[in-house]
């Protein structure tokens, strides 16, 4: 069973909107494309217990980001 993820995307005038639900492979693709950065807030009912937390606190997602961006300090 795949987990549904949401992330907050900044919009006009600094307003953020939730994007999702995404399955884990889709989430990783968006991390690879740079749509989701370490400070981007993520939410999953099962993984984050419904709380918004920065991507850099989600171990597997941040590990994937570091693999894609080895030259960038976190």
Number of C-alpha atoms within 10 A of each C-alpha: 4 8 14 17 22 21 24 18 16 12 9 7 6 8 9 12 13 14 12 14 15 17 14 14 11 14 20 18 13 15 21 17 11 13 12 22 18 18 12 16 20 27 23 18 13 11 13 14 9 13 13 16 16 18 22 19 15 16 10 12 20 19 14 14 24 18 11 14 14 9 8 8 6 12
